[in-house]
């Protein structure tokens, strides 16, 4: 087989045979096909797409390019959620203990922050002692015994996806639906999940800006998951500003602890984070029941069970259990992780309503504070972050606090403050509020 | 500027600014932009095209990436023909002496054969002693004094085109109209030509298989030449089988010598080669007159002048003069260059008509004989080749010779013979014959 002929075949819009796609993907992963041929192939794919068969086969090739977690010994349904990413999105730390408390398994393989996007591993590492880099064997054991565990992404998992994603990032070929789907799906299958819920964000703060784009991705994810013999649901959810109050590492973990232990009573969870967590939990229960071949429970009953494991403290106990078993200091966690010492406040410049918070700018301000990375491998300051007192749609008086900044020093704090001032828009009238859940598939 | 953003800009179908295109092309030529980003950019260009301004600017960037021949001291109009390539196409060796005899200048920069396509330099080197690798200065002198000269393509000329073409060849991005146009045009401008005639081949033996494709290329070449302030005409010509009788190196030069000296009388030039040479010569005279600001001569008169310089021996003298000045053995040339010793004949298997000769297969058979290269840099056997006794449309009796093979040994000769048997189709009825000149622009 000749790579040039296969590039031309895709360029014409024809589908590659399984043998041809294997030749391209394996050849590239093994270094036999050079970057410049793969990037031309990826660009042709971006223009011409892939058939459902090709996409499913690409998932399979990426999946089997590396290690696959074997959770066969775990008898409960293994479920996981994938979010297309949003500033302040911390639902993983809530969903995993909730689902484990409900008797399902929730294996999580996660990455680090880069650029304006946060990283699950970094957030967990803000808990003193927490160790994400455990062996695959230990990960399998924890999922089996506790019902949840967190594993930092390694080179062992889906190396073909890692290499192809790295090339897409520098060749303008990220935005291809089949390539996005295959990248997401291969990693989820590698961690052993049987039932999947996709949280496809849509809005100014999301990767997908329009309903059309988000719905296309949601449909493609569900279709490919089903072709890969997994149960799946997708929710298209609104994502403009950050999710919840906290943006940062320790501060997001603190917000999750307060959420899980349902207190203090005068600080209820931020409503959007609460609603999204309950909706995603219910969807995960639905795919778990489908996986186990159980009769689907009425949603009302499912929501009651979810609220019950939160109120009873079961979900919080599960979280403390896994943190402890992965080396984390549960006492420090329970007392609240320390935040950076310099506090600054962005105040409303006039009376009105918060009309918009630019999520991407908030993410960039966090990087300036030291809470994110400009380049892979850089150290991170877990204590810095933001606490959004006011969210889109809320009324504010002149001088009222919009957001509190926790900085290591005043210089970076002032820099971040100026960025946040630009990122938060006020208007004299309340903005129209979009539904949190836009569509479901 | 960021290459990824420029790739995305082209991907969206937007035009790059002159500064942006310069950043990409110069950056790539200097090795600052890697192959994998350029190949993604080229594939995006293949899908989205380039504006006329971008194409003209790409020509300019390629042209000025290297040395440009300065023919300012040559006062007569400098003209040249470019053909999109065909098996047995030897018109360059005819047009150059004809135009020089008519008082114009004809500078030629040419390449070597690769794969099934022949190379002007290889054909000239079948003349003992002929030296194509002369200095730019010597080339300028010869064009000035004799009116024609042949220069082998060097790394000095259009290095950006050379590097980009090499990448297109291995990334399935050859077939992009603006990239084809810029590659052709930059080299023609680098050799100092003021008036250009494009022979765009169309048919089963050509790069462009359909009239639509060929006409699009012809129009784009003329438009870009005019934008680059050159006089230009394009002829779309039929190209199915080889052009003329001879295919090879020495054998094509011998055919040209017979053509130029108009004899022997019992061996008139092959009619298609004769007609094409006269049509291209007339078009070259037209652009030369336009370049010099002269009143255009009637075509009938131009054709008479062309035939006159052939009949008088002037054109042949010009050819002998330049061959001699470039170190070639004119006596050997005049006596007929020696051909390989083993002669084989492909005979008609039945009575009928030659309906088709597959040009590409003929080119590949020549490579098997040693008359072409599989890889750049390989040595070549100048003496091997084919002499087509019968051409498309001609009637043949069973057992009549269709083509004579000149091979170095019987083994390669038999191999080539079997390939030619497959490449020549006979039919019981005469095939429909397409016009040689299909359209003009």
Interface residues (C-beta under 8 A of the other chain):
Chain A: X3 X4 X5 X7 X8 X11 X34 X35 X36 X37 X38 X39 X40 X42 X43 X44 X46 X47 X167 X169 X170 X171 X172 X173
Chain B: X3 X4 X5 X7 X8 X11 X34 X35 X36 X37 X38 X39 X40 X42 X43 X44 X46 X47 X167 X169 X170 X171 X172 X173
